[in-house]
Structures are given as C-alpha cells and as structure tokens.
C-alpha cells in the first residue's frame, strides 16, 4: 500500500474521504490551469496589462472600453468560479469593466479577488498592494444616472458627477460590501460584510454598516486605539464588525 494511503488511514480517513480530497485537489489544479490560460489570452486580446504570476480559477470578465486602461499587478489572484469560491459565494464571477475613454482600473501587486465586480465608468479606481476583496463586493466610481430632474433620470448619464475611488495597501473589503464613488479607504482598513461605504475610511480602521461608519481604530498589528491614537487597555479585544 502506498505510504500516503497508510498515513491517511492512520489518521482515520476513509477511502471515501481520500477520494473526495483527490477529486477536489485535481479540480483545483485543473481549474487554475485553465482559468489562468484564459485570463492571459483575454488580457492579450483586449489590451489589458497583466503582471507576471497572476492566476485565475474560472472565467474572469475583462471588459475594457477603447481608450481606457485596466492594469493588473504581479501575483494577483482571481477566484471566479463556484467550484473554488468560499461558502459565502454560490457563483460570482470576477468582473473588471471600464465604460469610457480615459477610465482606468489599476490593481496593485498581490491583490486577491473572489467574485467581485469592479466597474469604472469615466474616472479611476485604484487598489494598492495585497488588497483582499470578498465575494459579491462591488466597487464603482459612478451613480450611472443623473438623479434630477426625474423626467430625464432614465436617460441622463450624469458622468460629470463620477468620482475616483482609491483603496490602500492591505485593505480588506468584506463580502457583499459596496464601495461607492469618491471614497478613499486607507491602508489596512477593514470593511465589514454587507457594508455600504459612502465616505472615506481612515487607515487601519474597521468600518461597517449602511452607511458604513468607523467602529474601531487599530494600529498595524490590530491593537485598538482611542480617538487620540493611544493604545487602549483592551487593545486586543476583537472588533464586532463581521467580514469575510
């Protein structure tokens, strides 16, 4: 009997468990191989700048308007398939889209996206390095319609109201969060699951809710800080904002 099977059985794993693990591992490896090849081919075909070492599991939507730019840094990861996504996502593909000349999506090195939608209509959306974006999250620079007057709401694009978005290094955007136009999220900040971000979030802050508000401030090691930036006595108490 092969040595790895002996170890598996010694740990109490049944043949069914071993078969299940082998199937999942084969699916993961095959999915990454095919998804990455598709990503590279689409990036080359559609004029998207793709850094070295990027991987994808499942089809990534790349939709670049002529005259706009999508730039993806090195070592980025795109989970774009229900087979590979976490339990928090059933079937969310990753989508990167620009809508007008001059629009720009820029993604820093080492970012990870799971089933997120990034839509830049006419300004810029910039991600720093090592940003995590959870399942079903949406980031956009536009309202896509001019709110007033009501009579022209359905047809007036309102592009003059579009505003750029920036997300700092190491930030974490939780599942199903929405980041709206004009927002700047600081380095290392955490946005809770299901939050709607309508205003800036400071570096290393934890924000959640609709609209999102800052519920705690942290330092780079996660220790709680008071309003004056001093470490609190319960500095390691976990925050109460859900995220994923």
SERO-4910 file (N, C-alpha, C, O; in steps of 0.05 Angstrom, whole numbers):
BEGIN
 pado doro    nc1    nc2    nc3   cac1   cac2   cac3    cc1    cc2    cc3    oc1    oc2    oc3
  Unk    A     17    -24      0      0      0      0     18     25      0     37     26     15
  Unk    A     12     45    -17     28     69    -18     29     82     10     10     81     25
  Unk    A     51     96     15     56    108     41     35    129     48     27    131     71
  Unk    A     27    146     28      8    167     34    -19    156     42    -34    168     58
  Unk    A    -26    132     30    -52    120     38    -50    109     67    -69    110     82
  Unk    A    -27     98     74    -23     88    101    -27    111    121    -40    107    142
  Unk    A    -15    134    115    -17    157    133    -46    167    135    -56    174    156
  Unk    A    -60    166    112    -88    176    112   -105    157    129   -122    167    144
  Unk    A   -102    131    125   -118    112    141   -111    114    170   -128    110    187
  Unk    A    -85    119    177    -77    121    204    -90    145    218    -93    145    242
  Unk    A    -96    165    203   -109    189    214   -140    186    215   -154    205    222
  Unk    A   -150    163    208   -178    158    209   -194    165    184   -218    167    185
  Unk    A   -179    171    163   -193    178    138   -202    153    123   -188    134    121
  Unk    A   -227    154    114   -238    131     99   -230    133     70   -221    155     61
  Unk    A   -232    112     55   -227    113     26   -244    135     12   -235    148     -7
  Unk    A   -268    139     22   -285    160     10   -274    187     15   -275    204     -3
  Unk    A   -263    192     39   -251    218     45   -227    223     27   -222    245     17
  Unk    A   -211    201     24   -187    204      7   -195    210    -22   -183    227    -35
  Unk    A   -216    196    -32   -225    201    -59   -236    229    -62   -231    242    -83
  Unk    A   -250    238    -42   -261    266    -43   -239    286    -44   -240    305    -60
  Unk    A   -218    282    -27   -196    301    -27   -181    301    -54   -174    322    -64
  Unk    A   -177    278    -65   -163    276    -91   -179    290   -113   -167    304   -130
  Unk    A   -205    287   -112   -222    300   -132   -221    330   -129   -218    344   -149
  Unk    A   -223    340   -105   -222    369   -100   -195    381   -108   -193    402   -120
  Unk    A   -173    366   -102   -147    376   -109   -143    376   -139   -131    395   -150
  Unk    A   -152    355   -153   -150    354   -182   -166    377   -194   -157    390   -213
  Unk    A   -190    382   -184   -207    403   -194   -194    430   -190   -195    447   -208
  Unk    A   -181    434   -167   -168    459   -161   -145    464   -181   -143    486   -192
  Unk    A   -129    444   -184   -106    447   -202   -114    451   -231   -103    469   -245
  Unk    A   -133    436   -240   -143    438   -268   -156    466   -272   -152    479   -292
  Unk    A   -173    474   -252   -187    499   -254   -168    523   -256   -172    541   -271
  Unk    A   -147    522   -240   -127    544   -240   -112    544   -267   -107    566   -278
  Unk    A   -105    521   -277    -91    519   -303   -107    531   -325    -98    548   -340
  Unk    A   -132    522   -328   -149    531   -349   -157    561   -345   -155    577   -364
  Unk    A   -164    568   -321   -172    596   -315   -149    616   -321   -154    637   -331
  Unk    A   -125    608   -313   -102    626   -317    -95    629   -347    -89    651   -356
  Unk    A    -97    607   -362    -92    609   -391   -113    626   -404   -106    642   -422
  Unk    A   -138    624   -396   -159    641   -407   -154    670   -400   -158    688   -417
  Unk    A   -147    675   -375   -141    703   -366   -119    715   -383   -122    738   -392
  Unk    A    -98    701   -387    -75    711   -403    -83    717   -432    -76    737   -443
  Unk    A    -99    698   -443   -107    702   -471   -126    726   -474   -123    741   -492
  Unk    A   -145    729   -456   -163    751   -457   -149    778   -452   -155    798   -465
  Unk    A   -130    778   -434   -115    803   -428   -100    812   -453    -99    835   -460
  Unk    A    -87    793   -466    -72    799   -490    -90    809   -513    -84    827   -527
  Unk    A   -113    795   -516   -132    802   -537   -145    829   -533   -148    844   -552
  Unk    A   -152    836   -508   -167    860   -503   -149    884   -493   -160    905   -485
  Unk    A   -123    880   -494   -105    903   -487   -104    909   -457   -101    932   -449
  Unk    A   -107    888   -440   -106    891   -411    -77    884   -403    -66    864   -411
  Unk    A    -65    902   -387    -38    897   -377    -39    878   -353    -50    885   -333
  Unk    A    -27    854   -356    -28    834   -336      0    828   -326     17    820   -342
  Unk    A      5    830   -300     31    826   -289     38    796   -287     20    779   -290
  Unk    A     63    790   -283     72    763   -281     61    749   -256     57    762   -235
  Unk    A     56    723   -259     48    707   -236     19    709   -228     11    699   -206
  Unk    A      2    722   -244    -26    724   -237    -40    697   -243    -32    683   -262
  Unk    A    -60    690   -227    -74    665   -231   -104    670   -230   -113    690   -218
  Unk    A   -119    652   -242   -148    654   -241   -160    626   -240   -150    607   -252
  Unk    A   -182    624   -225   -197    599   -225   -225    606   -235   -241    619   -221
  Unk    A   -231    598   -259   -256    605   -272   -253    629   -290   -231    642   -290
  Unk    A   -273    636   -306   -271    657   -326   -273    685   -313   -292    690   -298
  Unk    A   -253    702   -317   -253    729   -307   -264    748   -330   -254    747   -352
  Unk    A   -283    764   -323   -294    783   -343   -277    807   -346   -274    823   -327
  Unk    A   -264    811   -369   -248    834   -375   -262    850   -397   -263    841   -420
  Unk    A   -272    873   -390   -287    890   -410   -275    918   -409   -281    934   -392
  Unk    A   -258    923   -429   -243    949   -430   -254    965   -453   -252    957   -476
  Unk    A   -264    989   -447   -273   1007   -467   -248   1019   -482   -228   1024   -470
  Unk    A   -250   1022   -509   -227   1033   -524   -219   1060   -512   -236   1078   -507
  Unk    A   -193   1064   -508   -183   1089   -497   -181   1089   -467   -171   1108   -455
  Unk    A   -191   1068   -454   -188   1065   -425   -166   1045   -418   -154   1034   -436
  Unk    A   -162   1040   -393   -140   1023   -385   -148   1005   -361   -161   1014   -343
  Unk    A   -139    980   -363   -140    961   -340   -112    951   -336   -101    938   -354
  Unk    A   -101    956   -312    -74    948   -306    -74    930   -281    -83    939   -260
  Unk    A    -64    906   -284    -64    887   -262    -35    881   -255    -19    874   -272
  Unk    A    -28    884   -229     -1    880   -220      7    850   -219     -8    833   -227
  Unk    A     30    846   -208     41    819   -207     29    802   -184     22    813   -163
  Unk    A     26    776   -189     18    758   -168    -10    761   -158    -16    753   -136
  Unk    A    -28    772   -174    -56    775   -166    -71    749   -170    -64    733   -187
  Unk    A    -92    745   -154   -108    721   -155   -137    728   -159   -148    746   -146
  Unk    A   -150    713   -177   -179    717   -183   -194    691   -180   -190    673   -196
  Unk    A   -211    689   -160   -228    666   -156   -255    673   -168   -270    689   -158
  Unk    A   -260    660   -191   -283    668   -207   -301    644   -215   -311    642   -237
  Unk    A   -303    625   -196   -318    601   -201   -331    591   -175   -319    592   -154
  Unk    A   -355    580   -177   -369    569   -154   -354    545   -143   -356    538   -120
  Unk    A   -339    531   -160   -324    508   -151   -302    515   -132   -295    499   -114
  Unk    A   -291    538   -135   -268    546   -118   -275    567    -97   -260    571    -78
  Unk    A   -297    581   -101   -304    603    -83   -310    592    -55   -316    568    -51
  Unk    A   -309    610    -35   -315    602     -8   -345    596     -6   -360    601    -25
  Unk    A   -353    586     17   -382    580     21   -399    605     21   -423    604     19
  Unk    A   -386    629     23   -401    654     23   -410    662     -5   -426    680     -7
  Unk    A   -401    648    -25   -408    655    -53   -417    630    -67   -405    609    -66
  Unk    A   -440    633    -81   -450    610    -96   -438    609   -124   -429    589   -133
  Unk    A   -439    632   -138   -429    632   -165   -423    660   -175   -435    669   -194
  Unk    A   -404    674   -162   -398    701   -170   -373    701   -187   -351    695   -177
  Unk    A   -375    709   -213   -350    713   -228   -337    740   -221   -351    758   -212
  Unk    A   -311    742   -224   -298    768   -222   -302    783   -248   -299    772   -269
  Unk    A   -308    809   -245   -312    826   -269   -298    852   -266   -302    866   -246
  Unk    A   -282    859   -286   -268    885   -287   -277    899   -312   -274    889   -334
  Unk    A   -289    923   -309   -301    936   -332   -297    966   -332   -300    979   -311
  Unk    A   -289    977   -354   -288   1006   -358   -309   1014   -379   -315    998   -397
  Unk    A   -320   1039   -377   -342   1046   -394   -337   1069   -413   -353   1075   -430
  Unk    A   -314   1083   -410   -310   1107   -426   -280   1112   -430   -264   1102   -414
  Unk    A   -272   1126   -451   -244   1133   -455   -234   1148   -431   -248   1166   -420
  Unk    A   -210   1142   -423   -198   1155   -400   -202   1142   -373   -189   1148   -354
  Unk    A   -222   1124   -372   -226   1109   -348   -202   1090   -342   -189   1081   -361
  Unk    A   -197   1085   -317   -174   1069   -310   -179   1052   -285   -186   1063   -264
  Unk    A   -174   1026   -287   -174   1008   -264   -145    999   -260   -132    988   -279
  Unk    A   -134   1004   -237   -107    996   -231   -106    979   -206   -116    988   -185
  Unk    A    -94    956   -208    -94    936   -186    -65    931   -179    -49    923   -196
  Unk    A    -58    935   -153    -30    931   -144    -22    902   -142    -39    884   -144
  Unk    A      3    898   -137     14    871   -135      0    856   -112     -5    867    -91
  Unk    A     -4    830   -116    -13    812    -95    -42    814    -86    -49    803    -65
  Unk    A    -58    829   -101    -87    831    -93   -101    805    -98    -94    789   -116
  Unk    A   -123    800    -83   -139    776    -86   -168    784    -87   -179    798    -71
  Unk    A   -181    774   -108   -209    779   -113   -225    753   -114   -217    734   -127
  Unk    A   -247    753   -100   -265    729   -102   -293    739   -110   -307    751    -93
  Unk    A   -301    735   -134   -328    741   -143   -335    770   -140   -358    776   -132
  Unk    A   -317    789   -145   -323    817   -142   -327    831   -169   -319    821   -190
  Unk    A   -341    854   -168   -347    869   -192   -335    897   -189   -342    912   -171
  Unk    A   -316    904   -206   -303    930   -206   -311    944   -232   -303    936   -254
  Unk    A   -326    966   -229   -336    980   -252   -327   1009   -251   -336   1024   -234
  Unk    A   -311   1017   -270   -301   1045   -271   -312   1057   -297   -305   1049   -319
  Unk    A   -330   1077   -293   -343   1088   -317   -325   1109   -331   -320   1107   -355
  Unk    A   -316   1129   -316   -302   1150   -330   -278   1162   -315   -264   1179   -326
  Unk    A   -273   1154   -290   -251   1166   -275   -230   1144   -270   -218   1133   -289
  Unk    A   -225   1138   -244   -204   1118   -238   -212   1103   -212   -223   1115   -194
  Unk    A   -205   1077   -212   -208   1061   -188   -180   1048   -184   -170   1033   -201
  Unk    A   -168   1053   -161   -141   1044   -156   -140   1027   -130   -150   1035   -109
  Unk    A   -128   1003   -132   -123    986   -110    -94    985   -104    -77    983   -122
  Unk    A    -86    987    -78    -58    985    -71    -49    956    -72    -62    939    -86
  Unk    A    -28    950    -58    -18    922    -58    -32    905    -37    -40    915    -16
  Unk    A    -35    880    -44    -45    860    -25    -72    866    -13    -78    861     10
  Unk    A    -89    878    -30   -117    883    -22   -134    858    -25   -130    843    -45
  Unk    A   -151    852     -6   -170    829     -7   -198    840    -13   -207    858      0
  Unk    A   -211    828    -33   -238    836    -40   -255    811    -39   -251    793    -55
  Unk    A   -275    811    -22   -291    787    -16   -313    782    -37   -318    798    -54
  Unk    A   -327    759    -34   -347    751    -53   -370    771    -55   -380    780    -34
  Unk    A   -378    777    -79   -401    794    -84   -396    824    -78   -415    839    -80
  Unk    A   -372    832    -72   -366    860    -67   -367    876    -93   -361    865   -115
  Unk    A   -375    901    -91   -378    919   -114   -363    945   -108   -366    957    -87
  Unk    A   -346    953   -127   -332    979   -126   -338    994   -151   -334    984   -173
  Unk    A   -348   1019   -149   -355   1035   -173   -349   1064   -169   -349   1074   -146
  Unk    A   -345   1078   -191   -339   1107   -189   -363   1124   -198   -360   1148   -202
  Unk    A   -387   1112   -201   -409   1126   -214   -436   1118   -202   -439   1096   -191
  Unk    A   -455   1136   -206   -483   1130   -200   -497   1119   -225   -518   1106   -223
  Unk    A   -485   1124   -249   -495   1115   -275   -520   1129   -285   -527   1125   -308
  Unk    A   -533   1144   -268   -556   1160   -277   -556   1187   -262   -549   1187   -238
  Unk    A   -564   1208   -275   -567   1234   -261   -594   1234   -246   -615   1229   -258
  Unk    A   -593   1239   -220   -617   1236   -204   -639   1256   -211   -663   1249   -210
  Unk    A   -632   1280   -217   -652   1301   -222   -646   1315   -248   -623   1318   -255
  Unk    A   -667   1324   -262   -695   1321   -256   -705   1293   -261   -693   1277   -276
  Unk    A   -728   1286   -250   -739   1259   -251   -745   1252   -280   -741   1228   -288
  Unk    A   -754   1271   -296   -762   1265   -323   -740   1254   -341   -745   1239   -359
  Unk    A   -715   1261   -334   -693   1251   -351   -675   1231   -336   -654   1223   -346
  Unk    A   -684   1222   -313   -668   1204   -297   -660   1178   -312   -637   1169   -309
  Unk    A   -678   1167   -328   -672   1142   -341   -652   1144   -364   -640   1124   -372
  Unk    A   -649   1169   -375   -633   1172   -399   -608   1190   -395   -590   1189   -411
  Unk    A   -608   1206   -373   -585   1224   -369   -563   1209   -355   -567   1199   -332
  Unk    A   -539   1207   -367   -517   1191   -354   -505   1204   -330   -496   1190   -312
  Unk    A   -504   1230   -328   -493   1244   -305   -463   1238   -301   -454   1236   -278
  Unk    A   -448   1236   -322   -420   1229   -320   -404   1251   -305   -382   1245   -294
  Unk    A   -414   1275   -306   -399   1297   -292   -398   1293   -262   -381   1306   -248
  Unk    A   -415   1275   -251   -415   1270   -222   -397   1246   -214   -395   1240   -191
  Unk    A   -385   1232   -234   -367   1210   -227   -344   1219   -211   -334   1241   -215
  Unk    A   -334   1202   -192   -312   1209   -175   -294   1185   -172   -303   1163   -170
  Unk    A   -267   1189   -171   -248   1167   -168   -250   1153   -141   -259   1166   -121
  Unk    A   -241   1128   -140   -240   1112   -115   -212   1102   -111   -199   1094   -130
  Unk    A   -203   1102    -86   -176   1091    -80   -178   1073    -56   -192   1080    -36
  Unk    A   -164   1051    -56   -164   1031    -35   -135   1025    -28   -120   1017    -46
  Unk    A   -127   1030     -3    -99   1028      5    -88   1000      8   -103    981      7
  Unk    A    -62    999     10    -48    973     14    -60    957     37    -65    967     58
  Unk    A    -64    931     32    -72    913     53   -100    916     63   -108    903     82
  Unk    A   -116    932     50   -144    935     59   -159    910     53   -152    894     36
  Unk    A   -181    906     68   -198    882     65   -227    891     61   -239    903     80
  Unk    A   -238    885     38   -266    892     32   -282    867     35   -279    848     20
  Unk    A   -300    867     55   -315    842     62   -336    835     41   -342    851     23
  Unk    A   -346    811     44   -365    800     24   -390    818     22   -401    827     42
  Unk    A   -399    822     -2   -423    837     -9   -422    866      0   -443    879      2
  Unk    A   -398    877      6   -396    905     12   -397    921    -14   -391    911    -36
  Unk    A   -406    946    -12   -408    964    -35   -392    989    -29   -397   1002     -9
  Unk    A   -373    995    -46   -357   1019    -44   -365   1038    -66   -362   1032    -90
  Unk    A   -376   1061    -58   -387   1079    -78   -368   1101    -86   -346   1103    -75
  Unk    A   -376   1117   -105   -358   1137   -118   -346   1156    -97   -358   1163    -77
  Unk    A   -322   1165   -104   -309   1186    -88   -297   1177    -62   -288   1194    -46
  Unk    A   -296   1152    -56   -287   1142    -30   -257   1135    -31   -247   1125    -50
  Unk    A   -244   1142     -8   -216   1133     -4   -215   1116     21   -222   1125     42
  Unk    A   -206   1091     18   -203   1073     40   -173   1070     46   -157   1064     29
  Unk    A   -166   1075     71   -138   1076     79   -125   1049     81   -138   1028     80
  Unk    A    -99   1050     83    -82   1026     86    -91   1009    109    -96   1018    131
  Unk    A    -94    983    104   -100    963    125   -128    964    136   -134    950    155
  Unk    A   -145    981    125   -173    983    136   -189    958    130   -183    943    111
  Unk    A   -209    953    146   -227    930    143   -256    941    139   -265    957    155
  Unk    A   -269    932    117   -297    939    112   -314    915    117   -310    894    104
  Unk    A   -333    917    136   -349    894    144   -367    884    122   -374    899    103
  Unk    A   -375    859    124   -392    846    104   -418    862    102   -430    870    122
  Unk    A   -427    866     77   -453    879     71   -453    909     76   -474    921     74
  Unk    A   -430    921     81   -429    949     86   -432    965     60   -426    956     39
  Unk    A   -442    990     63   -444   1009     40   -426   1033     48   -433   1048     65
  Unk    A   -404   1035     34   -384   1056     40   -389   1080     23   -387   1080     -1
  Unk    A   -397   1102     37   -403   1127     23   -384   1150     29   -385   1171     17
  Unk    A   -366   1145     49   -346   1166     56   -320   1153     62   -318   1128     65
  Unk    A   -299   1169     65   -272   1159     69   -270   1143     95   -283   1149    115
  Unk    A   -252   1123     94   -246   1106    118   -216   1109    124   -200   1104    106
  Unk    A   -209   1116    148   -180   1120    154   -164   1094    154   -176   1072    154
  Unk    A   -138   1097    153   -121   1074    153   -124   1058    179   -127   1069    200
  Unk    A   -124   1031    176   -126   1012    198   -152   1015    214   -153   1005    237
  Unk    A   -172   1028    203   -198   1029    217   -215   1006    209   -211    993    188
  Unk    A   -235    999    226   -255    979    220   -281    994    216   -290   1008    234
  Unk    A   -294    990    193   -319   1005    187   -340    985    178   -334    966    163
  Unk    A   -364    988    186   -386    971    177   -413    985    180   -415   1006    193
  Unk    A   -433    974    167   -460    985    168   -468    998    141   -452    999    123
  Unk    A   -492   1008    141   -503   1021    117   -518   1047    125   -540   1046    135
  Unk    A   -505   1070    121   -478   1074    110   -457   1065    130   -461   1066    154
  Unk    A   -433   1058    120   -412   1048    137   -402   1070    156   -399   1093    147
  Unk    A   -396   1063    180   -384   1082    199   -361   1067    213   -361   1043    216
  Unk    A   -342   1082    223   -319   1071    236   -327   1062    264   -337   1078    280
  Unk    A   -323   1036    270   -330   1025    296   -306   1021    314   -308   1018    338
  Unk    A   -282   1020    302   -257   1019    318   -234   1027    301   -234   1026    276
  Unk    A   -213   1036    314   -188   1044    301   -166   1026    312   -165   1020    335
  Unk    A   -148   1018    294   -127    999    301   -100   1009    292    -98   1028    276
  Unk    A    -79    997    303    -53   1001    291    -47    978    272    -64    961    267
  Unk    A    -23    978    261    -16    958    240    -17    930    251    -20    911    235
  Unk    A    -14    926    278    -16    899    290    -43    892    300    -47    871    311
  Unk    A    -63    910    295    -90    904    303    -98    912    331   -120    906    340
  Unk    A    -80    927    345    -86    936    372   -105    960    371   -101    978    355
  Unk    A   -125    960    389   -145    981    389   -132   1008    398   -116   1008    416
  Unk    A   -141   1029    385   -132   1056    392   -156   1073    400   -178   1070    390
  Unk    A   -151   1093    418   -173   1111    424   -173   1134    404   -157   1133    384
  Unk    A   -190   1154    408   -192   1175    388   -167   1192    385   -162   1204    365
  Unk    A   -150   1192    406   -125   1207    405   -102   1190    394    -79   1200    393
  Unk    A   -109   1166    386    -88   1148    374    -72   1133    395    -51   1122    388
  Unk    A    -81   1133    420    -66   1119    441    -78   1091    444   -102   1086    440
  Unk    A    -60   1072    451    -69   1044    454    -87   1041    478    -81   1051    499
  Unk    A   -110   1027    474   -129   1023    495   -121    999    513   -104    983    505
  Unk    A   -132    998    537   -126    977    555   -134    950    544   -120    930    548
  Unk    A   -157    948    530   -167    923    519   -159    922    489   -175    916    472
  Unk    A   -134    928    484   -125    933    457   -128    909    439   -130    912    414
  Unk    A   -129    884    450   -131    860    434   -160    849    432   -164    827    422
  Unk    A   -179    864    443   -207    855    441   -215    855    412   -211    874    397
  Unk    A   -227    833    403   -235    831    375   -257    851    368   -274    857    385
  Unk    A   -257    862    344   -278    880    336   -304    865    331   -304    841    326
  Unk    A   -326    880    331   -352    867    328   -364    870    300   -388    866    296
  Unk    A   -347    876    281   -356    880    254   -352    855    238   -329    847    234
  Unk    A   -373    843    227   -369    818    211   -356    824    185   -360    845    173
  Unk    A   -339    806    176   -326    809    150   -319    782    139   -320    762    153
  Unk    A   -313    781    114   -305    756    101   -291    762     75   -283    743     61
***
